[in-house]
């Protein structure tokens, strides 16, 4: 229900600009606002999730139908209705972790108190357990190496713009990886379906007219460099744990 002050006020409640438009021409704040009630909170929450014209589903739909358009528009500043790529990424990975932990709760740590176990075996076992249980949490770090790889092979955007594009790609691939997990039971970082989708999205986003093959070959190079960087990240984590 609209408040009386909202119906009669000519001033924007946020910036104070006097206007008679539906939205403030200066800051975009709606002139007519609803009272905050339990139903309005639920309505706004679900609207942000299931609305095909903005939010999560808008991103997912656009990255399926027109991945090049949504990424180019976002980088160029046309961001109305688009969920921020970092928020999109965090939400996708959070959902994945919730589902994964629900299906396979973290296992108890290995008992390292056995005196017969050598220091090397103890450290190796601890490192292996850490990587096995917590490597899924490092997936969000994959955005940076993917952005660097895309920047090297495609020179259209700067590194931080490539970070936004990579966030779109990784987030969308994560949502597909959630579905794929129920079929193949493979973690994201080892799921070939996820990497295949990254290649497909990269080709669709960066390909130019009549240069599809060239873009595909470039994406293979991107993927090779991307995987090498992921391996190095995992190896560095293992080394840090080993010498901790």
PyMOL commands that set and color helices and strands:
alter all, ss='L'
color gray80, all
select helices_A, chain A and resi 4-8+38-50+56-65+67-76+85-103+119-153+159-184+188-190+192-206+212-243
alter helices_A, ss='H'
color red, helices_A
deselect
rebuild
show_as cartoon
